[in-house]
Amino acid sequence: MIPAAFDYQRSATLDDALKAIADGGGTVKLLAGGQSLLPLLKLRLGSADRLVDIGRLGELKGVRRLPDGRLAIGAMTTYSELAASSARHYGVVADALPTIGDVQVRNRGTVGGAVAHADPASDLAACFLALDAEIVARSVRGERTIPVDGFFTGPFSTALATDELITEVRLPGPRDDAGSAYASLEQPASGYAMVGAAVVVFVAGDGSIEGANVALTGVGPHPYRARAVEAALAGSDRSAASLAAAAAHATDGIDVVGDIHAGREYRTAMAAVYTRRAIEAALARLG
Ligand SMILES: Cc1cc2nc3c(=O)[nH]c(=O)nc-3n(C[C@H](O)[C@H](O)[C@H](O)COP(=O)(O)OP(=O)(O)OC[C@H]3O[C@@H](n4cnc5c(N)ncnc54)[C@H](O)[C@@H]3O)c2cc1C
């Protein structure tokens, strides 16, 4: 399909890009890796008067360690670059990245684009929720930091204002008492998660589970934190029965999606299975 006509502008500086989206009033869209935006335009499911290409903004690329130990991931860092960076030491990220699309998607798709696009089945969104990441957004009005929990507000919608650009995603520093993992049931053709579970578990000195962050994707209208699973895991032992009982709460309070790939009942059942597997894998990483 041929998209409707649009203007194209390549930004030379971040300020240029911010000014363009501020002046555009929602009719100007940022072009990052184009992996979601271009198909949407071609299928005419979306439109834009102008695309502002941020692909050459070097300051949005790369992964760096902040002085306090946190990891800052530039918005224009591709999935492939992320896999080669120190972010690969987060088990949950290392597990999820190879499951995303194919080589082409991973070479072009960016972290900022994935977060801003807010696909209800985004793998990275679940990882960032489980890791308690922060999203840094900039506009001509200034900069703000948004906790990822609450950032995803619905299918393809976020807490970003139309004039805001994501500059980076920050992950908390690694902890010796934390293990993490991602487990997903993929739609075989696209690689999209029909169910994806991202888990970070925190373990006490006696080996019991002190707490956990559990996030699911592909299951509800947007990626979400499964609070009931987290509550059931806190203080729990590591027996198979306890983990399965906690994972059974994976869809509590969620309007589970049903589609041609997986009906509502099947997805609900698989959410519990893959949540349990991710918890087990996260614990196994702690030995
Ligand atoms: C064949 C195929 C298979 C895929 N499989 C998977 C999969 O298995 N799992 C998965 O999670 N995803 C999958 N995807 C989706 C892919 O991961 C995302 O499309 C991609 O990461 C989006 O990043 P991008 O850089 O390409 O964004 P773009 O397509 O360039 O932009 C997407 C949206 O985000 C906005 N945007 C981009 N960057 C910023 C920014 N810095 N600040 C604010 N707004 C911004 C754009 O304006 C646009 O609205 C697949 C895509 C394809 C084409």
The ligand as a Gaussian input file, in Angstrom:
#p B3LYP/6-31G(d) Opt

LIG

0 1
 C        7.459000      -7.768000      11.397000
 C        7.456000      -7.131000      12.772000
 C        7.501000      -7.939000      13.887000
 C        7.512000      -7.384000      15.156000
 N        7.545000      -8.194000      16.238000
 C        7.585000      -7.653000      17.478000
 C        7.691000      -8.472000      18.634000
 O        7.793000      -9.690000      18.560000
 N        7.707000      -7.862000      19.844000
 C        7.647000      -6.502000      19.978000
 O        7.681000      -6.005000      21.115000
 N        7.549000      -5.700000      18.897000
 C        7.519000      -6.243000      17.664000
 N        7.443000      -5.426000      16.583000
 C        7.299000      -3.974000      16.779000
 C        8.642000      -3.299000      16.886000
 O        9.336000      -3.801000      18.005000
 C        8.378000      -1.821000      17.073000
 O        7.688000      -1.419000      15.969000
 C        9.590000      -0.981000      17.119000
 O       10.427000      -1.280000      18.150000
 C        9.199000       0.480000      17.241000
 O       10.384000       1.225000      17.231000
 P       10.747000       2.107000      15.972000
 O       12.046000       2.747000      16.279000
 O       10.685000       1.302000      14.724000
 O        9.572000       3.183000      16.018000
 P        8.814000       3.943000      14.834000
 O        8.034000       2.969000      14.024000
 O        9.729000       4.845000      14.112000
 O        7.813000       4.823000      15.717000
 C        6.739000       4.233000      16.427000
 C        5.947000       5.330000      17.136000
 O        6.702000       5.859000      18.215000
 C        6.929000       7.260000      18.034000
 N        8.295000       7.515000      18.489000
 C        9.420000       6.907000      18.035000
 N       10.478000       7.306000      18.754000
 C       10.021000       8.192000      19.673000
 C       10.629000       8.937000      20.718000
 N       11.944000       8.874000      20.958000
 N        9.853000       9.730000      21.490000
 C        8.512000       9.806000      21.272000
 N        7.880000       9.132000      20.283000
 C        8.622000       8.322000      19.520000
 C        6.716000       7.510000      16.545000
 O        6.329000       8.849000      16.294000
 C        5.619000       6.520000      16.221000
 O        4.368000       7.035000      16.614000
 C        7.448000      -5.962000      15.299000
 C        7.408000      -5.128000      14.157000
 C        7.417000      -5.711000      12.910000
 C        7.412000      -4.795000      11.698000

